[in-house]
Amino acid sequence: MTDTTVQTATKPDMMRFIKANIRDYALLLSLLAIMVFFQFTTGGTLFKPINMTNLILQNSYIVIMALGMLLIIVAGHIDLSVGSVSGFVGAVAAVMMVNWKLDPFLAVIACLALGAVIGGAQGYLVAYYKIPAFIVTLAGMLVFKGLALTVLGGASVGPFPKEFQLLSSGFVPDFTASSFNWLAILIGSAVTAAIIFFNFKERRNQQEHGLAEEPDVIFYGRNLLIAVAFLGFSYLMASYKGLPNVLIVMFTLIALFVFITTRTTFGRRVYAMGGNEKAAKLSGINTERMTFMIFVIMGTLAALAGLIFAARLNVATPKAGLGFELEVIAACFIGGAAVTGGVGKIIGAVIGAFIIGVMNNGMSILGVGIDLQQVIKGAVLMLAVFLDVYYKNKG
């Protein structure tokens, strides 16, 4: 077979692969296009190290909650209470650490447990009493918003102990005395090498079993893009103060949830339940327990997000968490989650969260009014849902 014949044979395969995965690639290209657009329109401000750091700090709690929300949406439910829960937990943390002088570590553990209990209580009503998640969590949104006001007495409480502030405002210390943070470069290089190694390992396994569908050009191009993005980001972080502590927490959770959704029985059951709950139940999956567990996870992540947000502000306010649930849900849908459940990826939700974050950051730098920002974000969300329905009907 000649080289020309091979190229002719691979072209239909490449087009078929691109068509089957167009949403994933369109999502990533959309994020890149938005970043390039704001980089030019803001006069290079977007990619400045200090602004990239702020971008991470401003969106870390949205990304963290989006991980749990994706599981909720994939399973066929919704959680409208995450913003109020995060604000309530932040208020409880403030009372514990500021008013009661409780040790920050013990307070964090107690608050995470409180979030798990709240999520479990709502999940129990959804799973075992069959009350629609929309109603349960809408009630929860109102309840915990009111409880946050009650706990704080209608006033802000702070500042927090310095140890607790490090959760959001601290950076991984460098081992050198240089102004350039070499540890950030080292960690970034190690993470990049690990991701590429596992990508090649997975591809080799697919090739051995005849399951490799991704063309070589796209595979190598994707890994090259990953290397450039991670190493470039590491360099920007090293040029400022290094890697924020919250970035380590966020990246660890992303890696954990990618593993859970792609490599575990639990993850496969969540997708099966969202695809067809009756069929999943008939196949032996305890759908009630699964629903309960994903709401526990969501409650815990909402609590963690509330702690990170409170640590960043260094004060707990009655309005904390206002509107968070809308941005978290929007991140999942923009990231490719299906409205009907059963479809969605963790990386997609993360990219969706950063699309919203970059838009917020870029429009704020340009001085776009908050009213117009809401209109633009609403239009982007509507477009994402429209494309989901369009491709589903077309398929």
C-alpha positions as CSV (number, residue, x, y, z in Angstrom):
1,M,0.0,0.0,0.0
2,T,1.4,3.4,-1.0
3,D,1.7,6.4,1.2
4,T,-1.0,8.1,-0.9
5,T,-3.4,5.2,-0.3
6,V,-2.7,5.3,3.5
7,Q,-3.3,9.1,3.6
8,T,-6.6,8.6,1.7
9,A,-7.6,5.9,4.0
10,T,-6.9,7.9,7.1
11,K,-8.7,11.1,6.0
12,P,-12.3,9.6,6.4
13,D,-11.2,8.2,9.8
14,M,-10.0,11.6,10.9
15,M,-13.2,13.3,9.7
16,R,-15.3,10.7,11.4
17,F,-13.4,11.1,14.7
18,I,-13.6,14.9,14.6
19,K,-17.3,14.8,13.8
20,A,-17.9,12.4,16.7
21,N,-16.0,14.5,19.2
22,I,-16.7,18.0,17.8
23,R,-18.3,19.2,21.0
24,D,-15.2,18.4,23.1
25,Y,-12.8,20.1,20.7
26,A,-15.2,23.1,20.1
27,L,-15.3,23.6,23.8
28,L,-11.5,23.7,24.2
29,L,-11.1,25.9,21.1
30,S,-13.8,28.3,22.5
31,L,-11.8,28.7,25.7
32,L,-8.6,29.4,23.8
33,A,-10.4,31.9,21.5
34,I,-11.9,33.7,24.4
35,M,-8.6,34.0,26.2
36,V,-6.8,35.2,23.0
37,F,-9.6,37.8,22.4
38,F,-9.4,39.2,25.9
39,Q,-5.6,39.1,25.8
40,F,-5.6,41.5,22.9
41,T,-8.6,43.7,23.9
42,T,-7.2,44.2,27.4
43,G,-3.8,45.2,26.1
44,G,-2.0,42.1,27.4
45,T,-3.4,42.3,30.9
46,L,-5.2,38.9,30.9
47,F,-2.0,36.8,30.8
48,K,-0.1,38.9,33.3
49,P,1.1,36.6,36.2
50,I,-0.8,38.6,38.9
51,N,-4.0,38.5,36.8
52,M,-3.7,34.8,36.2
53,T,-3.3,34.2,39.9
54,N,-6.4,36.3,40.6
55,L,-8.2,34.3,37.9
56,I,-7.4,31.1,39.8
57,L,-8.4,32.5,43.2
58,Q,-11.6,34.0,41.9
59,N,-12.8,30.8,40.2
60,S,-11.5,28.1,42.4
61,Y,-14.7,27.7,44.5
62,I,-16.8,27.6,41.3
63,V,-14.6,24.9,39.8
64,I,-14.7,22.9,43.0
65,M,-18.5,23.0,43.2
66,A,-18.8,22.2,39.5
67,L,-17.2,18.8,40.1
68,G,-20.0,17.8,42.4
69,M,-22.7,19.5,40.3
70,L,-21.6,17.5,37.2
71,L,-22.3,14.3,39.1
72,I,-25.7,15.6,40.2
73,I,-26.6,16.7,36.6
74,V,-25.3,13.5,35.0
75,A,-27.5,11.5,37.5
76,G,-30.5,13.5,36.2
77,H,-30.9,15.9,39.1
78,I,-30.1,19.5,40.0
79,D,-28.9,21.3,43.2
80,L,-30.0,24.9,43.6
81,S,-28.8,25.2,47.2
82,V,-25.0,25.0,46.7
83,G,-24.6,28.8,46.9
84,S,-26.6,29.1,50.1
85,V,-24.9,26.1,51.6
86,S,-21.4,27.5,50.9
87,G,-22.4,30.9,52.4
88,F,-23.9,29.2,55.5
89,V,-20.9,27.0,56.1
90,G,-18.6,30.1,55.7
91,A,-20.8,31.8,58.4
92,V,-20.5,28.8,60.7
93,A,-16.7,28.7,60.2
94,A,-16.5,32.4,61.1
95,V,-18.4,31.9,64.4
96,M,-16.3,28.9,65.3
97,M,-12.9,30.5,64.6
98,V,-13.6,34.2,65.3
99,N,-16.2,34.1,68.1
100,W,-15.4,30.7,69.7
101,K,-11.7,30.8,69.0
102,L,-11.8,27.1,67.8
103,D,-8.6,25.7,66.2
104,P,-8.8,26.3,62.4
105,F,-8.1,22.7,61.6
106,L,-10.9,21.4,63.8
107,A,-13.2,24.1,62.5
108,V,-12.5,23.1,58.8
109,I,-13.2,19.4,59.6
110,A,-16.4,20.3,61.4
111,C,-17.6,22.5,58.5
112,L,-16.8,19.8,55.9
113,A,-18.8,17.3,58.0
114,L,-21.6,19.8,58.3
115,G,-21.7,20.2,54.5
116,A,-21.8,16.4,54.1
117,V,-24.8,16.2,56.5
118,I,-26.6,18.9,54.7
119,G,-26.1,17.2,51.3
120,G,-27.1,13.9,52.8
121,A,-30.3,15.3,54.3
122,Q,-31.3,16.7,50.9
123,G,-30.2,13.6,49.1
124,Y,-32.2,11.4,51.5
125,L,-35.4,13.3,50.6
126,V,-34.7,13.1,46.9
127,A,-33.6,9.4,46.9
128,Y,-36.0,7.8,49.4
129,Y,-39.0,10.0,49.4
130,K,-38.9,10.7,45.7
131,I,-39.3,14.5,46.1
132,P,-37.9,16.2,43.0
133,A,-34.4,17.6,43.6
134,F,-35.5,20.9,42.2
135,I,-38.0,21.4,45.0
136,V,-35.8,20.0,47.8
137,T,-32.8,22.1,46.9
138,L,-34.9,25.2,46.2
139,A,-36.2,24.9,49.7
140,G,-32.6,24.4,50.9
141,M,-31.5,27.5,49.1
142,L,-34.0,29.6,51.1
143,V,-33.4,27.8,54.4
144,F,-29.6,28.0,54.4
145,K,-29.7,31.6,53.2
146,G,-31.9,32.5,56.2
147,L,-29.7,30.4,58.5
148,A,-26.6,32.2,57.4
149,L,-28.2,35.6,58.3
150,T,-29.2,34.1,61.6
151,V,-25.8,32.8,62.5
152,L,-24.1,36.0,61.6
153,G,-26.7,38.2,63.2
154,G,-27.1,40.1,60.0
155,A,-23.5,41.4,60.2
156,S,-20.1,40.4,58.8
157,V,-17.8,38.4,61.1
158,G,-14.0,38.4,60.7
159,P,-11.1,38.5,60.3
160,F,-10.1,34.9,60.3
161,P,-6.9,33.4,61.8
162,K,-3.9,33.7,59.5
163,E,-3.6,29.9,59.3
164,F,-7.1,29.7,57.8
165,Q,-6.4,32.5,55.4
166,L,-3.6,30.4,53.9
167,L,-6.2,28.1,52.4
168,S,-7.0,30.7,49.8
169,S,-4.4,33.4,49.9
170,G,-1.3,31.3,50.6
171,F,1.3,30.0,48.1
172,V,3.4,26.9,48.0
173,P,6.8,28.1,49.4
174,D,9.9,27.8,47.2
175,F,13.1,26.0,48.3
176,T,15.4,28.7,46.8
177,A,16.0,32.3,47.7
178,S,15.4,33.4,44.1
179,S,12.6,35.8,43.1
180,F,11.7,33.3,40.5
181,N,9.7,30.3,42.0
182,W,11.5,27.3,40.7
183,L,9.3,24.9,42.6
184,A,6.4,26.0,40.5
185,I,8.3,25.1,37.4
186,L,9.3,21.7,38.9
187,I,5.8,20.9,39.9
188,G,4.4,22.0,36.6
189,S,6.9,19.9,34.7
190,A,6.2,16.9,36.8
191,V,2.4,17.2,36.3
192,T,2.9,17.7,32.6
193,A,5.1,14.7,32.3
194,A,2.7,12.6,34.3
195,I,-0.3,13.6,32.1
196,I,1.5,12.9,28.9
197,F,2.9,9.6,30.2
198,F,-0.6,8.3,31.1
199,N,-2.0,9.5,27.8
200,F,0.6,7.5,25.9
201,K,0.1,4.5,28.2
202,E,-3.6,4.6,27.6
203,R,-3.1,4.9,23.8
204,R,-0.7,2.0,23.8
205,N,-3.3,-0.1,25.6
206,Q,-6.0,1.0,23.1
207,Q,-3.8,0.1,20.1
208,E,-3.0,-3.4,21.6
209,H,-6.7,-4.1,21.8
210,G,-7.6,-2.4,18.5
211,L,-9.6,0.3,20.2
212,A,-7.6,3.4,19.2
213,E,-9.8,5.8,17.3
214,E,-8.0,9.1,17.7
215,P,-5.8,9.8,14.7
216,D,-2.0,10.2,15.4
217,V,-2.0,13.8,14.2
218,I,-4.8,14.8,16.7
219,F,-3.2,12.7,19.5
220,Y,0.2,14.3,19.2
221,G,-1.2,17.7,18.7
222,R,-3.4,17.4,21.8
223,N,-0.4,16.4,23.9
224,L,1.7,19.2,22.5
225,L,-1.0,21.7,23.4
226,I,-1.2,20.2,27.0
227,A,2.6,20.6,27.4
228,V,2.6,24.2,26.1
229,A,-0.4,25.2,28.3
230,F,0.8,23.6,31.5
231,L,4.5,24.7,31.2
232,G,3.4,28.2,30.1
233,F,1.1,28.5,33.0
234,S,3.7,27.2,35.4
235,Y,6.1,29.9,34.1
236,L,3.6,32.6,34.7
237,M,3.0,31.4,38.2
238,A,6.7,31.1,38.9
239,S,7.2,34.7,37.7
240,Y,4.8,36.0,40.5
241,K,4.5,34.2,43.8
242,G,4.4,30.6,42.7
243,L,1.5,28.1,42.9
244,P,-1.5,29.2,45.1
245,N,-2.4,26.6,47.8
246,V,-6.0,26.6,46.5
247,L,-4.7,25.6,43.0
248,I,-3.1,22.5,44.5
249,V,-6.4,21.6,46.3
250,M,-8.4,22.3,43.1
251,F,-6.1,20.3,40.8
252,T,-6.1,17.3,43.2
253,L,-9.9,17.3,43.3
254,I,-10.1,17.5,39.5
255,A,-7.7,14.5,39.1
256,L,-9.7,12.6,41.7
257,F,-13.0,13.2,40.1
258,V,-11.7,12.4,36.6
259,F,-10.5,9.1,38.0
260,I,-13.8,8.4,39.8
261,T,-15.9,9.1,36.7
262,T,-13.7,7.3,34.2
263,R,-12.1,4.4,36.2
264,T,-14.5,3.3,38.9
265,T,-17.7,1.3,39.2
266,F,-19.2,4.2,41.1
267,G,-18.7,6.6,38.2
268,R,-20.1,4.1,35.6
269,R,-23.2,3.7,37.8
270,V,-23.8,7.4,38.0
271,Y,-23.8,7.6,34.2
272,A,-25.9,4.5,33.9
273,M,-28.4,6.0,36.3
274,G,-28.6,9.3,34.4
275,G,-29.0,7.5,31.1
276,N,-32.0,5.4,32.2
277,E,-32.7,5.1,35.9
278,K,-35.3,2.3,35.5
279,A,-32.9,0.2,33.5
280,A,-30.1,0.9,36.0
281,K,-32.3,-0.2,38.8
282,L,-33.3,-3.4,37.0
283,S,-29.6,-4.2,36.4
284,G,-28.9,-4.2,40.1
285,I,-27.8,-0.7,40.8
286,N,-29.0,0.7,44.1
287,T,-30.2,4.0,42.6
288,E,-31.4,5.4,46.0
289,R,-28.0,4.9,47.6
290,M,-26.2,6.4,44.6
291,T,-28.4,9.5,44.7
292,F,-27.8,9.9,48.4
293,M,-24.0,9.6,48.0
294,I,-23.7,12.1,45.2
295,F,-25.7,14.7,47.2
296,V,-23.3,14.0,50.2
297,I,-20.4,14.7,47.8
298,M,-22.0,17.9,46.6
299,G,-22.6,19.1,50.1
300,T,-19.0,18.5,51.1
301,L,-17.7,20.3,48.0
302,A,-20.1,23.2,48.6
303,A,-18.8,23.4,52.2
304,L,-15.2,23.4,51.0
305,A,-16.0,26.1,48.4
306,G,-17.6,28.2,51.2
307,L,-14.5,27.9,53.3
308,I,-12.2,28.9,50.4
309,F,-14.4,31.9,49.6
310,A,-14.5,33.0,53.2
311,A,-10.7,32.7,53.5
312,R,-10.3,34.7,50.4
313,L,-12.5,37.6,51.7
314,N,-11.1,37.1,55.2
315,V,-14.6,37.7,56.5
316,A,-18.0,35.9,56.4
317,T,-20.8,38.1,55.1
318,P,-24.6,37.4,54.9
319,K,-24.5,37.8,51.1
320,A,-21.7,35.2,50.6
321,G,-22.6,32.5,48.0
322,L,-25.2,34.7,46.3
323,G,-25.7,33.5,42.7
324,F,-23.0,30.8,43.0
325,E,-25.4,28.1,42.1
326,L,-26.2,29.8,38.8
327,E,-22.5,30.0,37.7
328,V,-21.9,26.4,38.8
329,I,-24.8,25.0,36.9
330,A,-23.9,27.2,33.9
331,A,-20.4,25.9,33.9
332,C,-21.6,22.3,33.7
333,F,-24.0,23.0,30.8
334,I,-21.5,25.1,28.9
335,G,-19.0,22.3,29.5
336,G,-21.2,19.8,27.7
337,A,-23.5,18.3,30.3
338,A,-26.8,17.2,28.9
339,V,-30.0,18.7,30.3
340,T,-31.6,15.3,30.3
341,G,-28.7,13.7,32.3
342,G,-26.4,10.8,31.4
343,V,-23.9,12.9,29.5
344,G,-21.0,15.1,30.7
345,K,-17.3,15.1,31.6
346,I,-15.4,16.5,34.5
347,I,-12.9,18.3,32.2
348,G,-15.8,19.8,30.3
349,A,-17.2,21.2,33.5
350,V,-13.8,22.7,34.5
351,I,-13.4,24.2,31.0
352,G,-16.9,25.6,31.3
353,A,-16.1,27.2,34.7
354,F,-13.0,28.8,33.2
355,I,-14.9,30.1,30.2
356,I,-17.2,31.9,32.6
357,G,-14.3,33.0,34.8
358,V,-12.2,34.4,31.9
359,M,-15.3,36.2,30.6
360,N,-16.0,37.7,34.0
361,N,-12.3,38.7,34.4
362,G,-11.9,40.1,30.9
363,M,-15.2,42.1,30.9
364,S,-14.3,43.5,34.3
365,I,-10.9,44.7,33.0
366,L,-12.6,46.3,30.0
367,G,-15.1,48.1,32.3
368,V,-18.2,46.3,30.9
369,G,-21.1,46.9,33.2
370,I,-22.5,44.1,35.4
371,D,-25.8,44.3,33.6
372,L,-24.3,43.7,30.2
373,Q,-22.1,40.9,31.7
374,Q,-25.2,39.1,32.9
375,V,-26.8,39.4,29.4
376,I,-23.6,38.0,27.7
377,K,-23.3,35.1,30.1
378,G,-27.0,34.2,29.7
379,A,-26.6,34.2,25.9
380,V,-23.6,31.9,26.1
381,L,-25.5,29.5,28.4
382,M,-28.5,29.5,26.0
383,L,-26.2,28.8,23.1
384,A,-24.5,25.9,24.9
385,V,-27.9,24.3,25.7
386,F,-29.2,25.0,22.2
387,L,-26.1,23.2,20.7
388,D,-26.6,20.2,23.1
389,V,-30.3,19.8,21.9
390,Y,-29.4,20.5,18.3
391,Y,-26.6,17.8,18.1
392,K,-28.8,15.3,20.0
393,N,-31.7,15.7,17.6
394,K,-29.4,15.6,14.6
395,G,-27.8,12.4,15.9
